[in-house]
């Protein structure tokens, strides 16, 4: 990869739903350490774009490249480098908050999972809830835990769908600060959001989508 190669390149993306186009000829690039926000009303296709990028939806046309290589979720490097949160997570009911993150840290080969989990729990504001089960968490705490599942693993590209959901004002401020730190560390971020303050704080540019007629 050359220094000029974008981390993510979306070229002429087209997607159909029930034979009707919902995304048509979408093109943009995202470089390392930068963030793009997808904005627009409900039904404009923001989540669909994110699903195409992580491989859970199949485009009708176009190309999606990660570091110059077509994205394929079956390829190890893609599974290693792309961390995403698109839907609500179903947590294991009998694993504590700390155990969930420890499991993911070990699964991704972190050499010091306990230190990583302790640091992350403190950062996301769940240190006091480390031994709680997911079912005992508030909706905002569950959202922080869901976001933590993307931060406890290796990542070059973060793909997030409305990450501010169910976070209070302090939670959104924490999220903006954390995503800014991710950018400074070289992570690329693509996210969909309705929160103007979060978009203004994090995004280097926006891609506006509108429902197709």
Secondary structure, 3 states (H helix, E strand, C coil): CCCCCCCEEEEEEEEEECCEEEEEEEEEEECCCCEEEEECCCCCCHHHHHHHHHCCCCCCEEEEEECCEECCCCCHHHHHHEEEECCCCCCCCCCEHHHHHHHHHHHCCCCCHHHHHHHHHHHHCCHHHCCCEHHHCCHHHHHHHHHHHHHCCCCCEEEEECCCCCCCHHHHHHHHHHHHHHHHCCCEEEEECCCHHHHHHHCCEEEECCCCC
